[in-house]
């Protein structure tokens, strides 16, 4: 399933706001699913995510002291929150996930999954708070850094990828943690750690376009095309349908921008 859930709202013009991790100053977006697909297909994705959430909740409640089941429930909360229709619903799911993951961190401090999905749910909660999200950033950043130190490859280098978007999209010092150099480094780390995962490549190229960085775009453009071709044969089945709907749309927009603005084909 998605590493990062990702709502990518395509914007016309020179600098599209791809995969924004922060909005209104610091609200973490962390890759949520906006699917430009048929209504029935979108319902199918939502139904699957809801059922996964309900199953994980049942499993967690049956064994609440199990840290593995706790963070897996946190993961399910994070994904289901992406289909929320109100801030209240999103915040409620995020708070469920935060509670479960904090318990998992306390019981098993060296669990990369617990730290990672604690950060993901903090991001969901931040999305409901606008400027009130700023106090959450420090814990969010710390949780991602801890997850990375425990298992950098977890969730296809999800910690590096998420840190990159955090540093890319957050306001800079002294308001928040935004830092373009750190963003570049973490994108590079994610691609190096898991080079064949499409999300790592696509997120890096979207950032290259946003930064108007022709060298970075050229360096990864053709490699990404090859990675997508290879991944399409390997990442198959219903569990990957939502990801491909998202990746295909974003890659199409990257190609169009690269051809029009940078003469890349």
SEZALUM-811297 format. One record per residue (C-alpha): x, y, z. Coordinates in pm, 1 decimal, always signed. Layout:
[[X Y Z]] ...
//
This chain:
[[+0.0 +0.0 +0.0]] [[+96.7 +364.4 -12.7]] [[+390.6 +465.1 +185.6]] [[+269.8 +797.2 +212.6]] [[-58.6 +877.7 +139.8]] [[-75.1 +1148.8 -99.4]] [[-323.1 +1404.8 -208.1]] [[-166.9 +1553.2 -510.5]] [[-372.8 +1838.0 -637.6]] [[-257.8 +1917.0 -986.9]] [[-209.9 +2288.6 -1037.3]] [[-173.2 +2457.7 -1374.5]] [[+126.9 +2676.6 -1438.3]] [[+499.8 +2681.3 -1387.6]] [[+527.2 +2568.8 -1027.7]] [[+259.7 +2311.6 -938.3]] [[+207.3 +2232.2 -571.2]] [[+288.3 +1863.9 -598.1]] [[+237.8 +1639.8 -295.9]] [[+241.1 +1925.1 -45.9]] [[+349.6 +1798.9 +290.5]] [[+268.1 +2122.3 +468.6]] [[-14.9 +2364.2 +408.8]] [[-113.6 +2677.5 +598.7]] [[+238.0 +2707.1 +732.1]] [[+310.8 +2359.9 +863.2]] [[+32.0 +2104.1 +820.5]] [[+182.3 +1776.2 +711.4]] [[+31.7 +1627.8 +399.8]] [[+241.5 +1301.9 +383.5]] [[+121.6 +1154.2 +61.1]] [[-256.4 +1106.5 +80.5]] [[-473.1 +957.3 -194.8]] [[-650.8 +1192.9 -427.4]] [[-752.3 +966.2 -709.0]] [[-847.2 +1110.4 -1043.1]] [[-1049.7 +806.9 -1135.6]] [[-1407.9 +704.4 -1198.8]] [[-1639.2 +756.4 -903.8]] [[-1703.5 +386.0 -864.5]] [[-1331.0 +312.0 -865.7]] [[-1267.8 +574.2 -598.8]] [[-1541.8 +419.9 -386.1]] [[-1368.8 +85.9 -421.2]] [[-1042.2 +227.7 -290.4]] [[-1224.8 +390.4 -0.1]] [[-1416.0 +72.9 +81.2]] [[-1096.7 -131.2 +92.8]] [[-930.3 +122.8 +318.7]] [[-1229.9 +134.8 +551.6]] [[-1240.3 -243.7 +578.7]] [[-867.8 -252.6 +653.8]] [[-919.5 +5.5 +928.4]] [[-1207.1 -188.5 +1082.1]] [[-1011.5 -514.5 +1075.1]] [[-703.4 -352.9 +1231.3]] [[-915.5 -189.7 +1502.0]] [[-1074.3 -523.5 +1587.8]] [[-735.6 -694.8 +1603.4]] [[-588.6 -418.3 +1819.6]] [[-881.7 -416.5 +2060.9]] [[-855.4 -792.0 +2102.2]] [[-490.2 -758.7 +2205.5]] [[-435.0 -395.4 +2314.3]] [[-96.1 -458.3 +2476.6]] [[+59.8 -593.7 +2157.1]] [[+282.0 -311.6 +2019.3]] [[+295.3 -460.5 +1669.2]] [[-81.8 -466.8 +1640.4]] [[-97.6 -118.7 +1790.8]] [[+118.3 +48.8 +1527.3]] [[-51.5 -148.5 +1252.0]] [[-378.8 -4.0 +1374.4]] [[-210.4 +337.4 +1367.3]] [[-120.2 +273.1 +1004.1]] [[-481.7 +188.3 +925.0]] [[-600.4 +507.8 +1100.2]] [[-360.3 +713.1 +890.1]] [[-480.8 +567.1 +560.8]] [[-851.2 +581.4 +645.8]] [[-815.6 +944.0 +757.4]] [[-733.3 +1032.3 +398.4]] [[-1091.9 +961.5 +302.4]] [[-1233.2 +1185.5 +576.7]] [[-1498.7 +1433.3 +472.3]] [[-1464.4 +1665.2 +773.6]] [[-1183.2 +1797.3 +989.4]] [[-1348.7 +1642.9 +1291.2]] [[-1346.8 +1297.2 +1136.3]] [[-984.7 +1330.8 +1029.1]] [[-877.9 +1456.1 +1370.8]] [[-1061.5 +1174.3 +1545.1]] [[-892.3 +907.7 +1335.2]] [[-554.2 +1075.7 +1374.9]] [[-594.1 +1086.7 +1751.2]] [[-682.0 +716.4 +1754.2]] [[-366.3 +643.2 +1558.1]] [[-151.1 +868.8 +1775.8]] [[-275.5 +702.3 +2093.1]] [[-206.8 +353.4 +1956.8]] [[+137.5 +442.4 +1823.9]] [[+244.8 +621.8 +2140.2]] [[+151.9 +309.7 +2335.0]] [[+354.1 +102.0 +2088.2]] [[+654.0 +334.0 +2120.6]] [[+637.2 +309.7 +2498.4]] [[+617.4 -70.1 +2490.6]] [[+874.1 -115.0 +2215.7]] [[+1094.4 +195.3 +2179.0]] [[+1297.6 +41.0 +1898.3]] [[+999.9 -19.5 +1669.3]] [[+1049.9 +176.0 +1347.9]] [[+687.0 +119.1 +1253.3]] [[+557.5 +267.8 +1576.4]] [[+766.5 +585.0 +1540.7]] [[+691.0 +617.2 +1169.5]] [[+313.8 +589.3 +1198.7]] [[+312.6 +813.0 +1503.4]] [[+460.9 +1077.2 +1272.5]] [[+209.5 +1000.7 +997.7]] [[-85.5 +1046.5 +1230.8]] [[+63.0 +1363.1 +1377.9]] [[+68.2 +1486.5 +1021.0]] [[-298.0 +1403.9 +974.9]] [[-382.6 +1589.0 +1295.7]] [[-173.2 +1884.8 +1184.2]] [[-382.3 +1911.9 +868.9]] [[-684.9 +1996.3 +1081.6]] [[-518.6 +2272.4 +1283.3]] [[-377.3 +2528.3 +1040.1]] [[-133.1 +2745.3 +1237.7]] [[-210.5 +2534.4 +1543.3]] [[-11.7 +2259.7 +1368.3]] [[+319.8 +2426.5 +1446.0]] [[+355.4 +2277.6 +1797.3]] [[+320.9 +1928.7 +1644.6]] [[+614.1 +1971.8 +1408.6]] [[+890.0 +1905.7 +1659.4]] [[+741.8 +1572.4 +1766.4]] [[+665.1 +1481.6 +1406.8]] [[+1019.9 +1552.8 +1293.3]] [[+1166.5 +1368.1 +1591.5]] [[+951.5 +1062.2 +1526.3]] [[+1061.9 +1045.1 +1163.8]] [[+1426.8 +1084.2 +1256.7]] [[+1392.1 +809.7 +1515.2]] [[+1220.6 +577.8 +1267.1]] [[+1498.7 +644.1 +1018.6]] [[+1768.2 +565.0 +1274.0]] [[+1601.1 +233.3 +1355.4]] [[+1524.3 +116.5 +1001.7]] [[+1595.2 +358.5 +719.5]] [[+1443.8 +124.1 +459.9]] [[+1110.5 +89.0 +642.8]] [[+813.4 +161.8 +417.2]] [[+1035.1 +203.0 +112.3]] [[+1255.2 +466.0 +281.8]] [[+942.9 +637.8 +407.5]] [[+1118.6 +834.7 +680.4]] [[+1365.7 +996.2 +440.5]] [[+1090.9 +1064.2 +188.4]] [[+864.2 +1220.3 +449.3]] [[+1144.0 +1423.3 +606.1]] [[+1230.4 +1555.3 +261.0]] [[+875.9 +1680.3 +208.7]] [[+860.6 +1817.6 +561.0]] [[+1177.8 +2022.5 +510.6]] [[+1065.6 +2121.6 +161.5]] [[+724.0 +2249.5 +254.0]] [[+750.1 +2379.4 +610.1]] [[+833.9 +2746.2 +666.1]] [[+1199.2 +2806.4 +737.1]] [[+1369.3 +2928.9 +1050.7]] [[+1268.6 +3091.8 +1280.9]] [[+905.2 +2994.2 +1216.5]] [[+954.6 +2624.0 +1156.4]] [[+1192.0 +2353.8 +1029.6]] [[+1186.8 +2420.3 +654.7]] [[+1528.8 +2368.0 +497.8]] [[+1587.8 +2317.2 +125.8]] [[+1930.3 +2159.8 +171.1]] [[+1793.8 +1901.9 +413.5]] [[+1505.8 +1832.8 +176.5]] [[+1746.7 +1763.0 -108.8]] [[+1958.5 +1534.3 +106.7]] [[+1664.9 +1328.5 +228.6]] [[+1521.2 +1288.9 -120.4]] [[+1863.4 +1168.4 -235.6]] [[+1879.1 +927.4 +58.6]] [[+1536.1 +783.9 -21.5]] [[+1628.4 +725.3 -385.2]] [[+1960.6 +570.8 -287.2]] [[+1805.8 +339.5 -26.8]] [[+1513.0 +219.9 -237.9]] [[+1580.8 +325.2 -597.0]] [[+1307.6 +112.7 -754.0]] [[+1016.1 +252.7 -556.1]] [[+822.8 +499.0 -778.6]] [[+713.9 +733.4 -498.2]] [[+1072.5 +820.0 -410.2]] [[+1157.8 +913.8 -768.0]] [[+835.6 +1096.5 -844.0]] [[+847.5 +1304.8 -526.0]] [[+1205.9 +1406.0 -600.6]] [[+1121.2 +1511.7 -958.0]] [[+816.5 +1707.1 -844.6]] [[+1044.5 +1894.0 -607.1]] [[+1297.3 +1958.1 -883.4]] [[+1020.4 +2124.8 -1084.9]] [[+903.7 +2324.0 -784.6]] [[+1260.6 +2440.5 -721.7]] [[+1315.4 +2512.6 -1092.0]] [[+1615.8 +2280.1 -1072.0]] [[+1681.1 +2169.3 -1429.2]] [[+1991.5 +1967.0 -1338.3]] [[+1808.9 +1757.4 -1078.8]] [[+1516.5 +1703.3 -1314.9]] [[+1740.4 +1595.9 -1601.9]] [[+1944.9 +1367.3 -1377.9]] [[+1642.9 +1164.0 -1270.2]] [[+1394.1 +1195.7 -1554.7]] [[+1490.9 +899.2 -1772.7]] [[+1581.8 +683.4 -1474.0]] [[+1233.6 +738.4 -1335.8]] [[+1076.3 +632.2 -1664.9]] [[+1274.6 +307.3 -1647.9]] [[+1184.6 +252.7 -1280.6]] [[+815.0 +295.2 -1353.7]] [[+829.7 +48.3 -1639.6]] [[+1000.3 -209.7 -1419.4]] [[+777.8 -146.4 -1116.6]] [[+462.1 -186.7 -1323.0]] [[+553.4 -553.6 -1367.8]] [[+638.1 -605.8 -1001.6]] [[+389.7 -396.5 -800.8]] [[+67.2 -555.5 -919.8]] [[-271.3 -650.6 -782.1]] [[-547.8 -470.0 -597.3]] [[-318.6 -350.2 -318.8]] [[-132.2 -133.6 -569.1]] [[-421.7 +1.3 -777.4]] [[-458.2 +323.0 -577.7]] [[-83.7 +386.4 -592.2]] [[-72.4 +344.6 -967.6]] [[-371.6 +572.4 -1019.1]] [[-180.5 +837.5 -826.8]] [[+164.3 +773.8 -977.8]] [[+36.6 +765.4 -1335.7]] [[-135.2 +1100.7 -1300.4]] [[+163.9 +1265.2 -1135.4]] [[+412.4 +1118.4 -1383.4]] [[+198.0 +1245.5 -1670.8]] [[+214.2 +1596.4 -1529.0]] [[+588.8 +1570.3 -1470.1]] [[+640.3 +1463.9 -1831.9]] [[+424.6 +1744.5 -1963.7]] [[+610.4 +2004.2 -1757.8]] [[+951.3 +1856.1 -1844.8]] [[+871.6 +1862.9 -2217.4]] [[+721.7 +2210.7 -2217.1]] [[+954.2 +2390.1 -1978.2]] [[+1279.9 +2194.5 -2000.9]] [[+1260.6 +2034.6 -2347.8]] [[+1296.9 +1684.9 -2201.0]] [[+1146.2 +1386.7 -2381.2]] 
//
